Amino acid sequence: MSSKFPRAVVFGPMRMEGMNLKCLATEQGVLQVMSYINSVYKDNSVGRMMKISLDAAQVEAGVSYDLLEYPTTVLPYLTECWITSLRSFLAKNDITLETDIRYGKATHML
């Protein structure tokens, strides 16, 4: 499918003659947020690894605020990883994810 093809037709509902395709970038971002919240709440091994990754990114960023609570702040020196991908999605969609940094528990999403 050409990039010039009208996006309204690609993502539009079938009842309006659209193709009803999903935006894969949005699907990926939503699943990243869900994975993060579910894993951190359950405190399983994946959640602990995500917390370690977030802590490492926090140290690398060298900032005192939570990286997921303020995702719109541009940090170009931060190494590309799962956390930076999650931050990009959060920033693009004006979402913040508040996390208790001391314990790694996701508290709520705005």
N, C-alpha and C positions, 0 to 999 in steps of 0.2 A: 504494500500500500504506500502510495506516495506521501511525502510529508506535506504536500500541497493540498491533499484531500481535506475537505472541510471537517474540522474537529467536532462541530455540532452534529454531523452525521455519524462520525466514528463513535462518539460517546453518547449520542442521543438514544432515547428509549425506542424499542421496536414499535411500540404503538404509534409513534410519530415518524415511522420509516427510518429510524436510526439503526445503527449496527449493535448498540448496547454493549460495546466493549468497555472493559475496565481500564482505568489508567493504572498501569503497572507500578509507576513510581509512588502513587498514592497507596496502592495496596501494600507495597513493600514497607512504606513508612508506618502505616497503621499496624501491620504485623510486628514491626520492630518495637513500637510502643507497647503493644500487648505482651510481647515476649518479655520485655524488660519488667513491666509491672508484675506480671504473673510469676516470673522467676524470682524476683527480689522478694515479693510477698511470701512465696513458698519457702524461701531460704534454702533452695536446693543447690546442687553443685554449679549449675549454670548461672543461677542468680549470684552466687559468690564470685564466680569468674567475671560476671558483668560488673559487679561492685569493684573488683580489683582493677578492671579496665578503666572504670570511671575514676577511681582514685588515682591511677597512673596518669590519666589525661588531666586531672585536676592539678597534680604536681607539675606536669609538663607545662600547663597553661600559666602557672604562677599567679593565679588570681584567687581572691578570697571568696568570691561569690560562686554559687553552685552552677556548673556548666549547663545543666539541663533546665534550671530555673530561668536563666538568662541566655537563651540560645541565639538571640539576634546579635550579640556582641561578636564581631568578627575577630577570630584568632588565627591569622594566616600561618603562623609558625607551628600550629598544632599538627602532629602527625596524623595523616589520614587513617582512620580506623572505624570500627563499628559505631563508636561514640560520636565521632564527627559526622557520620552519615545520619545518625539519629538527631543530632543537633541541627543539621541542615533541614531535615524534614520538619522539626518543631518550629524553626524560625520561619520557614516558608509558609507554614500554615497558622502562624501566630498562636502557638501552643506552648505552654510552659509545664514543666513536670517538676513539682517540688519534691525534694528528697531530703530525708534526714541524713546528712553527710556522716554523722558520727556512727550511725547504726546501719546505714544502707537501706533503710526501709522507704519505699515510695509511699508518700502520704496522700496525695491527691493530685489530680490533673485539672488545670483550668482551661 
